[in-house]
């Protein structure tokens, strides 16, 4: 058995196969061709296929892709539908109230609904045709540095370890991928960018990243479905089931082939430890207005993912020696509009422009790579993020304060009453369980239109090799037993959308936490929301996890 690590060198390495890095790789190859440069470029992705770990709403503002390739439609960009009309509703338990005015953030006419997994799969094909080396199934698990703390690449995870971390007969050691510049586009709560922060302190101390968790389904509908006669095919909702104290809302978008995308976003700033994310989603689906839209439908794919909502004030330093940070991992999100695909793509494109200059000057230190944050600050990304700079803070407020702050932000283009409004870390806001905590009625599932968590995991096509080391680490199980159970009644059971966590009680009344690693959807909610920060999410073996194809 050979456990020596192979070392492979490239000029540029992209870590993560999302829209930011794929747009960056395509733009880099465009610029290299214009300048007559020959580059060795690689992109690694932890999912088994490009797109298999990606989930988004998704309504896409096409401004970035038009800049990247004006003929994107002619090239076959996989559009699901064009937005022909927007609806914005406040839901009460048994009815809806239509907003007479659609907020500017939700005016999406002529934008596109897409499947993000399909979009990036198509982009990857274009990137490969241009010469980018794409390696799905390779999880970056460790950042590599030189003696001066310059990032020089990443190490990929070992394959073929048993549950105790010992090599098996089919053991394959990870590779060290070395590059002059590494571009990290891991998406929300990137594990490698966390490592870099621990070493280089790239995130601001007083403005933590905050998140929302999204659960989304794609449903197949009858031929004579709601959208066949409706002028509105893009719907956003506030109110029920979350009410006005918690942050979040629902969405319904038309897709092609008699399908629709349906989902809910819930801010992880919620305080009640008994709030169950999946139960809230089921309540949303059962609302009379929503149930009419999805009548006689069948769920064909389901998934969950967190979205980084910290925005402008929580962005990291975008450049360090040898590395740049793009997309969701760097908080690149138009938060009021709930859109990050176009901002992610643009960030990757701007990173490519900075990298091409570094290549021509043969200097990959921050003195040259700082061109990237300069380009971001001069671009429309900055304009959009600046307008949304206090939005997450405002929606985390309670009902009346929320409306006051949101109104002020709307009319002052993001400045509001206090600028900046402070953010609170999502792990620090839970209150102990009380008599006022939420109590849910038992849900009925029919296995088609309404499915339970485990059926959702099955429809996400999630797979993990059972006999590998568990990738979800409980740092101190005694904290769960002695503190978390009594104070919060094991909130991980309810904030996880995939039934990863269970609590068993024996005959003596003693409780035990069970972790079902194989159910993990890689949303990383547990890593974010755990009130004791006692859960650490790490990458499993490359290629494991969800197998999204249409969400």
C-alpha positions as CSV (number, residue, x, y, z in Angstrom):
1,X,0.0,0.0,0.0
2,X,1.4,3.3,-1.1
3,X,0.3,6.3,1.0
4,X,2.6,8.9,-0.5
5,X,0.8,11.9,-1.7
6,X,1.0,12.8,-5.4
7,X,1.7,16.5,-6.1
8,X,0.3,18.1,-9.1
9,X,1.0,21.7,-10.2
10,X,-1.2,24.1,-12.0
11,X,-1.1,27.8,-12.7
12,X,-4.5,28.5,-11.2
13,X,-6.7,26.3,-9.1
14,X,-10.4,26.9,-8.5
15,X,-11.9,25.1,-5.5
16,X,-15.6,24.5,-5.8
17,X,-17.8,23.9,-8.9
18,X,-20.4,26.7,-8.4
19,X,-21.3,29.6,-10.7
20,X,-18.6,31.9,-9.3
21,X,-15.7,29.6,-10.1
22,X,-17.1,28.4,-13.4
23,X,-17.7,31.9,-14.6
24,X,-14.2,32.8,-13.3
25,X,-12.6,29.9,-15.1
26,X,-14.4,30.7,-18.4
27,X,-13.4,34.4,-18.1
28,X,-9.8,33.5,-17.3
29,X,-9.6,31.4,-20.4
30,X,-11.1,34.1,-22.5
31,X,-8.5,36.6,-21.2
32,X,-5.7,34.1,-21.7
33,X,-6.7,33.5,-25.3
34,X,-6.9,37.3,-25.9
35,X,-3.4,37.7,-24.6
36,X,-1.9,34.6,-26.2
37,X,-1.2,33.0,-22.9
38,X,-1.1,29.3,-22.3
39,X,-2.3,28.4,-18.8
40,X,-2.8,25.2,-16.9
41,X,-6.1,25.7,-15.0
42,X,-7.8,23.2,-12.7
43,X,-11.2,23.1,-10.9
44,X,-12.0,20.6,-8.2
45,X,-15.5,19.9,-6.8
46,X,-16.4,17.7,-3.9
47,X,-19.6,16.5,-5.5
48,X,-19.7,13.4,-7.6
49,X,-20.7,15.5,-10.6
50,X,-20.6,19.2,-11.3
51,X,-23.9,20.5,-9.9
52,X,-24.7,17.6,-7.7
53,X,-24.3,19.6,-4.5
54,X,-25.9,22.8,-5.8
55,X,-29.3,24.0,-4.9
56,X,-30.8,27.5,-5.3
57,X,-34.3,29.0,-5.7
58,X,-33.6,30.0,-8.5
59,X,-34.5,33.1,-10.3
60,X,-31.4,34.4,-12.1
61,X,-30.8,38.0,-13.0
62,X,-29.0,37.5,-16.4
63,X,-26.8,40.6,-16.2
64,X,-23.6,38.7,-15.3
65,X,-24.0,35.9,-17.8
66,X,-24.8,38.5,-20.5
67,X,-21.4,40.1,-19.8
68,X,-19.6,36.7,-19.8
69,X,-21.2,35.4,-23.0
70,X,-23.7,37.7,-24.7
71,X,-24.9,34.7,-26.8
72,X,-25.6,32.5,-23.8
73,X,-29.1,31.6,-25.1
74,X,-27.7,30.6,-28.5
75,X,-25.1,28.5,-26.7
76,X,-27.8,26.4,-25.1
77,X,-28.0,27.9,-21.6
78,X,-30.6,25.7,-19.8
79,X,-33.4,28.1,-19.0
80,X,-36.5,26.7,-17.3
81,X,-38.8,29.7,-17.9
82,X,-38.9,33.4,-18.3
83,X,-40.5,35.5,-15.7
84,X,-43.7,37.1,-17.1
85,X,-45.2,38.4,-13.9
86,X,-44.4,38.7,-10.1
87,X,-46.6,38.1,-7.1
88,X,-45.9,39.2,-3.6
89,X,-48.2,38.1,-0.9
90,X,-48.6,38.2,2.9
91,X,-50.0,34.9,4.1
92,X,-52.3,34.6,7.1
93,X,-53.2,31.1,8.3
94,X,-56.2,30.7,6.0
95,X,-55.9,33.4,3.3
96,X,-53.5,35.6,1.3
97,X,-53.2,39.4,1.0
98,X,-51.7,40.6,-2.3
99,X,-49.3,43.5,-2.1
100,X,-50.6,46.3,-4.3
101,X,-47.0,47.3,-5.0
102,X,-44.3,44.8,-5.8
103,X,-41.1,45.9,-3.9
104,X,-38.4,46.7,-6.4
105,X,-36.3,43.8,-5.0
106,X,-38.9,41.3,-6.2
107,X,-39.5,42.8,-9.7
108,X,-38.1,40.0,-11.9
109,X,-39.8,40.4,-15.2
110,X,-37.7,38.9,-18.1
111,X,-35.3,37.2,-15.6
112,X,-35.0,33.5,-15.9
113,X,-35.9,30.6,-13.6
114,X,-33.2,27.9,-13.7
115,X,-32.0,24.8,-12.2
116,X,-28.6,25.7,-10.7
117,X,-27.4,22.2,-11.0
118,X,-28.2,22.2,-14.7
119,X,-26.7,25.6,-15.2
120,X,-23.3,24.8,-13.7
121,X,-23.2,21.4,-15.5
122,X,-23.6,23.3,-18.8
123,X,-21.0,25.9,-17.8
124,X,-18.5,23.1,-16.9
125,X,-18.9,21.7,-20.4
126,X,-18.0,25.1,-21.9
127,X,-15.0,25.5,-19.5
128,X,-13.7,22.1,-20.4
129,X,-13.9,22.9,-24.1
130,X,-11.8,26.0,-23.4
131,X,-9.1,23.9,-21.7
132,X,-10.0,23.9,-18.0
133,X,-9.2,20.6,-16.2
134,X,-12.3,19.7,-14.1
135,X,-12.1,17.1,-11.4
136,X,-15.4,16.2,-9.7
137,X,-15.3,13.9,-6.7
138,X,-12.3,15.6,-5.1
139,X,-12.9,17.3,-1.8
140,X,-10.5,19.9,-0.7
141,X,-9.8,19.1,3.0
142,X,-6.7,21.2,3.9
143,X,-5.2,24.5,2.8
144,X,-1.5,24.4,2.0
145,X,0.9,27.2,2.8
146,X,4.5,28.1,2.4
147,X,6.8,29.2,5.2
148,X,5.5,32.8,4.8
149,X,1.8,32.0,5.2
150,X,1.2,32.3,1.4
151,X,-1.5,29.9,0.2
152,X,0.0,27.5,-2.3
153,X,-2.9,25.1,-2.9
154,X,-5.0,22.5,-1.3
155,X,-4.8,18.9,-0.2
156,X,-7.7,16.6,-1.2
157,X,-9.2,14.1,1.1
158,X,-8.1,10.5,1.4
159,X,-10.4,7.8,0.0
160,X,-10.7,4.2,1.3
161,X,-10.5,4.8,5.1
162,X,-12.5,2.7,7.5
163,X,-14.7,4.0,10.4
164,X,-11.6,4.3,12.6
165,X,-9.6,6.3,10.0
166,X,-7.4,3.3,9.1
167,X,-6.5,2.6,5.4
168,X,-8.4,-0.2,3.7
169,X,-7.2,-2.3,0.8
170,X,-8.6,0.2,-1.7
171,X,-7.0,3.2,0.0
172,X,-6.1,6.2,-2.1
173,X,-4.3,9.1,-0.4
174,X,-5.3,12.6,-1.3
175,X,-3.3,14.7,-3.6
176,X,-1.5,18.0,-3.0
177,X,-2.6,20.4,-5.7
178,X,-0.2,23.3,-6.0
179,X,-1.0,26.5,-7.7
180,X,0.3,30.1,-8.1
181,X,-3.2,31.3,-7.1
182,X,-6.1,29.4,-5.6
183,X,-9.6,30.8,-5.9
184,X,-12.0,29.6,-3.2
185,X,-15.6,29.4,-4.3
186,X,-17.0,26.8,-1.8
187,X,-20.4,28.5,-1.3
188,X,-22.1,29.0,2.1
189,X,-20.0,28.1,5.2
190,X,-17.0,26.9,3.2
191,X,-14.8,24.6,5.3
192,X,-11.6,25.7,3.8
193,X,-12.3,29.4,4.1
194,X,-13.0,28.7,7.8
195,X,-9.5,27.2,8.0
196,X,-8.0,30.3,6.4
197,X,-9.8,32.6,8.8
198,X,-8.5,30.6,11.8
199,X,-5.0,31.2,10.5
200,X,-5.2,34.6,8.8
201,X,-8.2,36.4,10.4
202,X,-9.9,37.4,7.2
203,X,-13.4,38.0,8.5
204,X,-14.4,41.0,10.5
205,X,-14.6,40.5,14.3
206,X,-17.8,42.5,15.0
207,X,-19.9,41.5,12.0
208,X,-20.3,37.7,11.9
209,X,-21.6,35.9,8.9
210,X,-25.3,35.0,9.3
211,X,-27.4,32.5,7.3
212,X,-30.7,31.3,6.2
213,X,-31.6,27.7,5.6
214,X,-33.6,26.9,2.5
215,X,-35.6,23.8,1.8
216,X,-36.7,23.4,-1.8
217,X,-38.6,20.9,-3.9
218,X,-39.3,20.4,-7.6
219,X,-42.8,19.1,-8.2
220,X,-44.3,17.6,-11.3
221,X,-47.8,18.9,-12.0
222,X,-50.7,17.9,-14.1
223,X,-51.0,19.4,-17.6
224,X,-53.7,21.8,-16.6
225,X,-51.8,23.3,-13.7
226,X,-52.0,26.7,-12.0
227,X,-49.3,28.4,-14.2
228,X,-51.1,27.5,-17.5
229,X,-53.6,30.3,-16.9
230,X,-51.8,32.6,-14.5
231,X,-50.0,35.8,-15.7
232,X,-47.8,35.4,-12.6
233,X,-45.2,32.7,-12.5
234,X,-42.9,34.1,-9.8
235,X,-44.3,34.2,-6.3
236,X,-42.8,35.3,-3.0
237,X,-44.6,35.2,0.4
238,X,-44.2,36.6,3.9
239,X,-46.1,35.9,7.1
240,X,-47.5,32.4,7.6
241,X,-46.1,30.0,8.8
242,X,-43.2,31.9,10.3
243,X,-45.1,35.0,11.5
244,X,-43.4,38.3,11.7
245,X,-40.9,37.6,14.5
246,X,-38.8,35.1,12.6
247,X,-37.0,36.0,9.4
248,X,-37.8,34.3,6.1
249,X,-40.5,33.6,3.6
250,X,-41.7,31.3,0.8
251,X,-41.3,31.1,-3.0
252,X,-42.9,29.3,-5.9
253,X,-41.5,29.5,-9.4
254,X,-42.6,28.0,-12.7
255,X,-40.2,25.6,-14.4
256,X,-40.4,23.7,-17.7
257,X,-42.3,20.5,-18.5
258,X,-45.2,21.1,-16.1
259,X,-42.9,21.5,-13.1
260,X,-42.5,24.1,-10.4
261,X,-39.9,25.0,-7.7
262,X,-41.3,25.4,-4.3
263,X,-39.4,26.4,-1.1
264,X,-39.1,28.2,2.1
265,X,-36.2,30.3,3.5
266,X,-35.8,30.6,7.3
267,X,-33.3,32.9,8.9
268,X,-31.1,31.1,11.4
269,X,-31.5,34.1,13.7
270,X,-34.7,32.4,15.1
271,X,-34.8,32.2,18.9
272,X,-37.2,29.4,19.7
273,X,-35.3,26.1,20.1
274,X,-38.4,24.1,19.3
275,X,-38.8,25.6,15.8
276,X,-38.7,22.7,13.4
277,X,-37.5,23.8,9.9
278,X,-39.0,20.9,8.1
279,X,-42.4,21.2,9.9
280,X,-42.5,24.9,8.9
281,X,-42.0,23.9,5.3
282,X,-44.8,21.4,5.5
283,X,-47.1,24.1,7.0
284,X,-46.2,26.4,4.2
285,X,-47.1,23.7,1.6
286,X,-50.5,23.1,3.3
287,X,-51.5,26.8,3.2
288,X,-54.7,27.1,1.1
289,X,-53.1,29.4,-1.5
290,X,-50.0,27.2,-1.9
291,X,-51.9,23.9,-1.8
292,X,-54.1,25.2,-4.7
293,X,-51.0,25.9,-6.8
294,X,-49.4,22.4,-6.1
295,X,-52.7,20.5,-6.3
296,X,-52.2,16.9,-7.6
297,X,-48.5,17.4,-7.8
298,X,-45.7,14.9,-7.0
299,X,-42.3,15.7,-5.4
300,X,-39.6,14.5,-7.7
301,X,-36.5,16.1,-6.0
302,X,-35.9,17.7,-2.7
303,X,-32.9,19.3,-1.0
304,X,-31.7,21.8,1.5
305,X,-28.9,24.3,1.7
306,X,-27.8,27.4,3.7
307,X,-27.4,30.8,2.2
308,X,-24.9,33.3,3.5
309,X,-26.9,36.5,4.3
310,X,-24.3,38.6,6.2
311,X,-23.7,40.8,3.2
312,X,-21.6,43.9,2.8
313,X,-20.4,44.3,6.4
314,X,-19.5,40.6,6.9
315,X,-17.4,40.2,3.7
316,X,-13.9,38.8,4.3
317,X,-10.7,40.3,3.0
318,X,-11.1,39.2,-0.6
319,X,-7.4,38.7,-1.3
320,X,-4.5,37.2,0.6
321,X,-1.1,36.1,-0.6
322,X,-1.8,33.3,-3.1
323,X,-5.6,33.2,-2.8
324,X,-8.9,35.0,-3.7
325,X,-12.4,34.4,-2.3
326,X,-15.5,34.6,-4.5
327,X,-19.2,33.9,-4.5
328,X,-21.3,32.8,-1.5
329,X,-18.2,31.9,0.6
330,X,-17.4,35.6,0.5
331,X,-21.0,36.8,1.3
332,X,-21.5,37.9,-2.3
333,X,-25.3,38.1,-2.2
334,X,-27.9,40.7,-3.1
335,X,-29.8,40.0,0.1
336,X,-33.0,42.0,-0.4
337,X,-33.6,40.5,-3.8
338,X,-32.7,37.0,-2.5
339,X,-30.3,36.5,-5.5
340,X,-26.7,35.4,-5.5
341,X,-26.1,33.7,-8.8
342,X,-25.4,36.8,-10.8
343,X,-23.2,38.4,-8.1
344,X,-21.3,35.2,-7.6
345,X,-20.6,34.9,-11.4
346,X,-19.5,38.5,-11.5
347,X,-17.1,38.1,-8.6
348,X,-15.5,35.1,-10.3
349,X,-15.1,37.1,-13.5
350,X,-13.5,40.0,-11.7
351,X,-11.2,37.5,-9.9
352,X,-10.1,36.3,-13.3
353,X,-9.2,39.8,-14.4
354,X,-7.0,40.3,-11.3
355,X,-5.4,36.8,-11.8
356,X,-4.5,37.5,-15.4
357,X,-2.6,40.6,-14.3
358,X,-0.8,38.7,-11.6
359,X,0.2,36.1,-14.2
360,X,1.6,38.7,-16.5
361,X,3.6,40.3,-13.7
362,X,4.5,36.9,-12.2
363,X,3.5,38.2,-8.8
364,X,0.8,36.4,-6.7
365,X,1.1,38.3,-3.5
366,X,-1.6,40.6,-2.1
367,X,0.2,43.6,-3.6
368,X,-1.1,42.5,-7.0
369,X,-4.1,40.4,-6.1
370,X,-5.6,43.3,-4.3
371,X,-6.7,44.4,-7.7
372,X,-9.6,42.0,-7.3
373,X,-11.3,43.8,-4.3
374,X,-10.7,47.1,-6.1
375,X,-12.5,45.8,-9.1
376,X,-15.4,44.5,-6.9
377,X,-15.7,47.9,-5.2
378,X,-15.9,49.6,-8.6
379,X,-18.5,47.2,-10.0
380,X,-22.3,46.9,-9.7
381,X,-21.7,44.1,-7.1
382,X,-20.7,46.8,-4.7
383,X,-23.8,48.9,-5.6
384,X,-26.2,46.0,-5.0
385,X,-24.5,44.9,-1.8
386,X,-24.3,48.4,-0.4
387,X,-28.0,48.8,-0.8
388,X,-28.6,45.6,1.1
389,X,-26.0,46.2,3.8
390,X,-28.4,46.4,6.7
391,X,-31.1,44.1,5.4
392,X,-30.3,40.9,7.3
393,X,-30.1,42.9,10.5
394,X,-33.5,44.4,9.9
395,X,-35.3,41.2,9.1
396,X,-33.9,39.6,12.3
397,X,-35.8,42.2,14.4
398,X,-39.3,41.6,15.9
399,X,-42.4,42.4,14.1
400,X,-42.9,46.2,14.5
401,X,-39.2,47.0,14.6
402,X,-38.7,44.9,11.5
403,X,-41.2,46.9,9.5
404,X,-39.8,50.2,10.7
405,X,-36.3,49.3,9.8
406,X,-37.2,47.7,6.5
407,X,-39.2,50.8,5.5
408,X,-36.3,53.1,6.4
409,X,-33.9,50.9,4.4
410,X,-36.2,50.9,1.4
411,X,-36.3,54.7,1.1
412,X,-32.7,55.4,2.1
413,X,-31.1,52.9,-0.3
414,X,-29.8,50.7,2.5
415,X,-28.6,53.3,5.1
416,X,-31.7,53.1,7.3
417,X,-31.9,54.5,10.8
418,X,-28.6,53.1,12.1
419,X,-25.7,52.4,9.8
420,X,-24.3,49.8,10.3
421,X,-26.9,47.8,12.2
422,X,-25.2,45.1,14.3
423,X,-25.4,41.4,13.4
424,X,-25.7,38.7,16.0
425,X,-24.1,35.3,15.5
426,X,-26.8,32.7,14.7
427,X,-25.4,30.3,17.3
428,X,-25.9,32.9,20.1
429,X,-29.6,33.8,19.8
430,X,-31.4,30.6,20.9
431,X,-33.4,31.0,24.1
432,X,-34.1,28.1,26.5
433,X,-37.2,26.1,25.9
434,X,-40.2,27.6,27.6
435,X,-44.0,27.3,27.7
436,X,-44.2,29.7,24.8
437,X,-42.2,27.4,22.6
438,X,-43.8,26.1,19.4
439,X,-45.9,22.9,19.5
440,X,-46.7,21.3,16.2
441,X,-49.7,19.2,15.2
442,X,-48.9,15.8,13.8
443,X,-48.4,15.9,10.0
444,X,-49.8,13.4,7.6
445,X,-47.7,12.4,4.6
446,X,-49.0,10.8,1.4
447,X,-45.6,9.9,0.0
448,X,-46.1,12.0,-3.2
449,X,-47.2,15.6,-2.6
450,X,-46.3,15.6,1.1
451,X,-43.2,13.6,2.0
452,X,-41.3,13.0,5.3
453,X,-37.7,13.9,5.9
454,X,-36.3,10.5,5.1
455,X,-38.2,10.4,1.8
456,X,-36.7,13.8,1.1
457,X,-33.2,12.5,1.7
458,X,-34.0,9.6,-0.7
459,X,-35.2,12.0,-3.4
460,X,-32.1,14.1,-2.9
461,X,-30.1,11.0,-4.1
462,X,-27.8,11.5,-1.1
463,X,-25.2,8.7,-0.6
464,X,-22.3,8.2,1.7
465,X,-20.1,5.2,2.0
466,X,-21.2,3.7,5.4
467,X,-17.8,2.4,6.6
468,X,-15.9,5.7,6.4
469,X,-15.0,8.0,9.3
470,X,-18.0,10.1,10.3
471,X,-17.7,13.6,8.8
472,X,-19.9,15.3,11.5
473,X,-17.8,15.7,14.6
474,X,-19.3,16.1,18.1
475,X,-16.5,17.8,20.0
476,X,-17.8,16.9,23.5
477,X,-20.8,14.6,23.8
478,X,-21.1,15.5,27.5
479,X,-22.2,19.0,26.4
480,X,-25.1,17.5,24.6
481,X,-26.2,15.4,27.6
482,X,-25.5,17.8,30.5
483,X,-26.4,21.1,28.9
484,X,-28.1,21.1,25.5
485,X,-30.7,18.5,26.3
486,X,-32.0,20.3,29.4
487,X,-31.7,23.9,28.1
488,X,-32.8,23.5,24.4
489,X,-34.2,19.9,24.2
490,X,-31.7,18.9,21.4
491,X,-32.5,21.6,18.7
492,X,-30.3,19.7,16.2
493,X,-33.1,17.2,15.8
494,X,-35.3,20.1,14.5
495,X,-32.9,22.3,12.7
496,X,-31.5,19.5,10.6
497,X,-33.7,18.9,7.5
498,X,-32.3,15.4,6.8
499,X,-32.8,13.4,10.1
500,X,-29.1,13.3,10.8
501,X,-29.7,13.7,14.5
502,X,-31.9,11.6,16.8
503,X,-32.2,11.4,20.6
504,X,-32.9,8.0,22.1
505,X,-34.1,7.5,25.7
506,X,-33.5,4.3,27.5
507,X,-35.7,2.7,30.2
508,X,-33.9,4.7,32.9
509,X,-34.7,8.0,31.2
510,X,-31.1,8.5,30.0
511,X,-30.8,10.3,26.7
512,X,-28.3,9.5,23.9
513,X,-27.6,11.5,20.8
514,X,-27.5,9.4,17.6
515,X,-25.7,10.9,14.5
516,X,-26.8,9.4,11.1
517,X,-24.0,10.6,8.9
518,X,-25.4,9.0,5.8
519,X,-28.5,11.3,5.8
520,X,-26.4,14.5,5.6
521,X,-27.5,16.9,2.9
522,X,-24.3,19.1,3.4
523,X,-26.4,22.1,4.2
524,X,-24.2,22.8,7.3
525,X,-27.0,24.2,9.4
526,X,-25.7,22.2,12.4
527,X,-22.2,23.8,12.1
528,X,-23.9,27.2,12.1
529,X,-26.8,27.0,14.5
530,X,-25.6,24.7,17.3
531,X,-25.7,27.0,20.4
532,X,-22.6,25.5,21.9
533,X,-20.6,25.3,18.7
534,X,-20.1,21.7,19.6
535,X,-20.8,20.3,16.1
536,X,-18.1,20.5,13.4
537,X,-19.0,19.7,9.8
538,X,-16.1,18.4,7.7
539,X,-16.0,17.0,4.2
540,X,-16.7,13.3,3.8
541,X,-15.1,11.3,1.1
542,X,-15.0,13.0,-2.3
543,X,-18.1,12.3,-4.4
544,X,-20.3,11.6,-1.4
545,X,-23.4,13.6,-0.5
546,X,-26.4,14.8,-2.5
547,X,-26.9,14.0,-6.1
548,X,-29.1,17.0,-7.2
549,X,-29.9,17.2,-10.9
550,X,-32.9,19.5,-11.2
551,X,-33.4,21.5,-8.0
